[in-house]
Amino acid sequence: MSIRRLFQPSALHWARRTAAMTSTLGRQQGVLRWTHSGGRRNYRAVIFDMGGVLVPSPGTVAAEWEVQNRVPSGTIVKALIRDGDSGPWMRFMRGEMTTEAFLEEFGRVCSEIAKTSVPVESFFSLLTSETVAKPFPVMTQAISQIRAGGLQTAVLTNNFCLSNGKSFLPLDRKQFDVVVESCLEGICKPDPRIYQLCLQRLSLQPAEAIFLDDLGPNLKAAARLGIHTIKVDHPETAVKELEALLGFPLCVGIPNTRPVRKAMEIPKDALEKYLKGLLGTHGTGPMEILQFDHGQSNPTYYIRLADRQLVLRKKPPGVLLPSAHAIEREFRIMKALGNAGVPVPTVLDLCEDSSIIGTPFYLMEYCPGIIYKDPSLPGLEPRQRQAIYTAMNQVLCRIHSVDLQATGLDDFGKQGDYIRRQVQTWTKQYRAAETSSIPAMERLIQWLPLHLPRQQRTTVVHGDFRLDNLMFHPEKAEVLAVLDWELSTLGDPFADVAYSCLAHYLPSSFPMLRGFRDQDVTQLGIPAVEEYFRMYCLHMGLPPIDNWNFYMAFSFFRVAAILQGVYKRSLTGQASSATAKQSGKLTEFMAELAWDFATKEGFRVFKEMPAAKPLVRSYHAWAGSQPRQTPTGVRSHSTLAAASPAQEAKGGLIISPEGLSPRVRKLYDRLLQFMEQNVYPLEPELQRHQASADRWTPSPLIEDLKEKAKAEGLWNLFLPLETDPEKKYGAGLTNVEYAHLCEVMGMSLYASEIFNCSAPDTGNMELLVRYGTEEQKARWLVPLLEGRIRSCFAMTEPQVASSDASNIEASIREEGGSYVINGHKWWISGILDPRCKLCVFMGKTDPQAPRHQQQSMVLVPMDTPGINVIRPLSVYGLEDAPGGHGEVHFKDVRVPKENIVLGPGRGFEIAQGRLGPGRIHHCMRLIGYSERALALMKTRVMSRTAFGKPLVEQGTILADIARSRVDIEQARLLVLKAAHLMDVAGNKAAALEIAMIKMVAPSMAYQVIDRAVQAFGAAGLSSDYPLAQFFAWARALRFADGPDEVHRLTVAKMEMKNPGRLQAPAAPRV
Ligand SMILES: Cc1cc2nc3c(=O)[nH]c(=O)nc-3n(C[C@H](O)[C@H](O)[C@H](O)COP(=O)(O)OP(=O)(O)OC[C@H]3O[C@@H](n4cnc5c(N)ncnc54)[C@H](O)[C@@H]3O)c2cc1C
């Protein structure tokens, strides 16, 4: 199996594509009606920009290179525009810098932006390599046509000089009447002088020229001079626009063909004789044969004989594996499907007699139409895109509805168990090609066989069904032919459906397989994946499927295994393509995507399990024995536990950072480093600010650090993958993964805000993600996620015991189109912060309703009249500025009815959801407080001496240290267990563990911190160390997160209900 077969258009495909281009010429009007409209003027020259118009742009090359080299996306482009005219890129373009000087400065700028060293030399050599800097064939052809039409052509480029002193111009200069290069002229676009220079050399007025560029500012400058401009997003679309302006065709001949190479020649006379016999053609004129550029795996030829245009596809010469290059199968399936009414190319004849041209071959007719290479369908309207994707879906249904017996295809492949066989095959292929261990692949190899769909239908499957394997009618959304049947067999049709959705998840810059992940499908008009599956089931008359994530995981796994094969062959020199070498890196990318889908499928399955089941569910834990020092000198909490992928796949509990997946491990290490470099050093300054008169104004230092954290991807880490499976809002961590990171943030009281992970915003953001309407999300969630505003949560009231939320008395009364709020609240954290713009308010909408349906939650903008903050409350004298904890009156506060969350009476339901993960975040942080306290204690007792020996040698101190270590370890394991159960079984099933850890963590931290304070002596009570604040917080959290007693009650009730735990004799037998 070669990547060429899967990703590059096969020879057949190209044959069709080329045929399509040729045939659309005669239908120009039709194409234009579907895409563009334009008029004709007297133009005398066309001026082309180079990068992005004639050859790939630096930005596009950079985007791919960044993916492959794991450089933060956008680094190169940011560096290119850094400092505008005086930046290194523009100076280089003006020829003011040598290549060496440029690379040095550019490298520094990139590394500054990416915050890691960026190997710009590798980018530069890729940009200037022959494989990348290749003119787009459609442009080369258009230029020839323009010249043939009597117009001049020019290239006007911002380019640079290479280290050999020559300017970088990977074009055939003979194609241009004028070449203007910025590095030789010392002027760059958009400086008007360089356009004038070009016009001067063409001896033309601006209105006589058309200028094509991919960059807005360059086009604007040209337009200001009066030159007609075309913005080039896609060369093919731009050429069509140019055609419309010039009024004559620019795509002629057979694109992507060449004269037949010597080694690929076929005996012309024998073929001509054969064809004449076959077609009964007696026309005159020589037979024309061209070879398609692509499709070396099965060489493919264009043949024109008299008035017939054909495509011939043959096996390659030499000794072949029996199953390889099975053109007979391609012929058979196309013939059978054609007879059954599936749109496929019309096959004419299969010639298995090798004596004619040396190998078997088959012949097809041309099939006119359009192939959409870019799945985002640029240049079309949303409704047209919708129609194209619907037609694609429908034609797939036609393929899958073919009667196997009636078409004689029932032996075209094995029947049944397709996915299992495929997983085995691709696992074997992957193992054979494995070059290093890829954790996501290991997990998938374990996971996929355990989650095979229970029911699988057997139909014809195409095997490579995607948009650019379809030939469309040029004027309407109708599939004229499905191409490239090389991988077809019998199998599970959902595999084709999933495979046709790969583009939804790949970036537009993705090498080899273009996607549109970075675009909004709703705006584009392209159906989302779920909708696409639904549409398919509807057309097929099937019930909607719920395990489509499994099929997506399988599809990406298959692609990853194929890419690994290509990579291996590139290493052993059997694959020559430049992209082959890159495929190794892409394997990992694809495998991680596949694993994301496996995770989503896992959540779905667990959610469907009965809630009681997880209580008796076993889980796995493991540990090694190696201690670890963190940069802070704090002992790593864990004994080493490197999670084997197999263990993780079974849902193992990750008890130490060493067991995290590479992606999360990187985040974790980055977080540790960030804390070391940016947070701990600033603590004294932040503490001073909190004690100063300015304390109610947020510290600018925090705002700076927020920006820095955001730039490093250490942002919104809290939102659990389960709540945000598409990773639309957060980093997509599981609760366990976040527990490890949250603990690190807990080491400093200032840290969680810096990473936008602090309460009460986290709970409120989760609430909005889960229950907010689109309008509520747009208004509140977006600025909260961006860290532009803050929020508070108002439940507790001074006059009632608020640990029982059903006591809450504040009223939310409906009046006309509004809710009117009245109530007295206190301990409302964050409400004094000037950035606090939103209050999530809990009160009663219906005091007569059943107890748990009286309460509702309403979103209250903080600038609504009637909100009066009476005073800040302090915790042991600490005000916790600038957010503080406020006592507040709400008097006739009026908000629109749309501000209610989920609906009236649903406050309790939301509170359960809101306080699931949000509550254990405090526990995660409390482990961090405790670790920091213990670390401070150990340092302190080693440096002070009393009664003749260092404190550390006093037995009681050692006993306290041991006690604290044990307490922390115990509590951490329970935090992780709770988080793990939330991940694998859901928040509801983890209720017992959540209650247990909420009961344990604050008291544990309180005691560990107290021991540290004691060992510090009086200094421990002062604000010179974070201990006093840690202590106050740990104490406060024994209420703030619900009083200990309430959690104890929950644990006890559940314990008594659980029969499994009563199996041992309750009392000694007599
Ligand atoms: C620092 C801090 C920040 C806070 N932030 C917020 C906030 O942002 N928003 C908000 O709405 N609230 C906030 N609170 C308030 C907090 O949620 C409440 O204090 C808590 O819910 C307890 O309510 P209460 O103070 O009314 O105590 P009460 O309900 O009066 O309870 C008092 C005590 O009674 C005992 N008790 C209660 N129930 C039981 C039982 N079933 N069995 C045995 N004993 C029991 C416990 O010892 C409990 O501590 C915050 C509190 C603090 C200290």
The ligand as a Gaussian input file, in Angstrom:
#p B3LYP/6-31G(d) Opt

LIG

0 1
 C      -13.733000      32.402000      52.129000
 C      -15.146000      32.074000      51.774000
 C      -15.586000      32.289000      50.478000
 C      -16.921000      32.030000      50.143000
 N      -17.366000      32.300000      48.859000
 C      -18.683000      32.183000      48.583000
 C      -19.193000      32.582000      47.315000
 O      -18.447000      33.014000      46.444000
 N      -20.522000      32.493000      47.084000
 C      -21.372000      32.014000      48.029000
 O      -22.551000      31.942000      47.768000
 N      -20.911000      31.619000      49.252000
 C      -19.600000      31.704000      49.547000
 N      -19.129000      31.333000      50.792000
 C      -20.075000      30.853000      51.798000
 C      -20.059000      29.367000      52.006000
 O      -20.498000      28.674000      50.885000
 C      -20.923000      29.093000      53.222000
 O      -20.242000      29.630000      54.323000
 C      -21.200000      27.643000      53.438000
 O      -22.045000      27.146000      52.439000
 C      -21.820000      27.416000      54.808000
 O      -22.960000      28.194000      54.997000
 P      -23.135000      29.080000      56.314000
 O      -21.932000      29.915000      56.479000
 O      -24.414000      29.741000      56.208000
 O      -23.113000      28.038000      57.493000
 P      -24.363000      27.317000      58.121000
 O      -25.186000      26.708000      57.082000
 O      -25.005000      28.227000      59.074000
 O      -23.651000      26.144000      58.911000
 C      -22.914000      26.388000      60.106000
 C      -22.356000      25.103000      60.624000
 O      -23.383000      24.209000      60.930000
 C      -22.900000      22.901000      60.827000
 N      -23.761000      22.101000      59.972000
 C      -24.418000      22.489000      58.864000
 N      -25.065000      21.439000      58.305000
 C      -24.811000      20.372000      59.086000
 C      -25.194000      19.003000      59.082000
 N      -25.973000      18.524000      58.093000
 N      -24.730000      18.197000      60.058000
 C      -23.956000      18.670000      61.037000
 N      -23.574000      19.936000      61.119000
 C      -23.978000      20.780000      60.144000
 C      -21.510000      22.973000      60.268000
 O      -20.557000      22.906000      61.293000
 C      -21.513000      24.338000      59.656000
 O      -20.205000      24.859000      59.563000
 C      -17.804000      31.542000      51.131000
 C      -17.334000      31.299000      52.421000
 C      -16.027000      31.563000      52.735000
 C      -15.561000      31.345000      54.147000

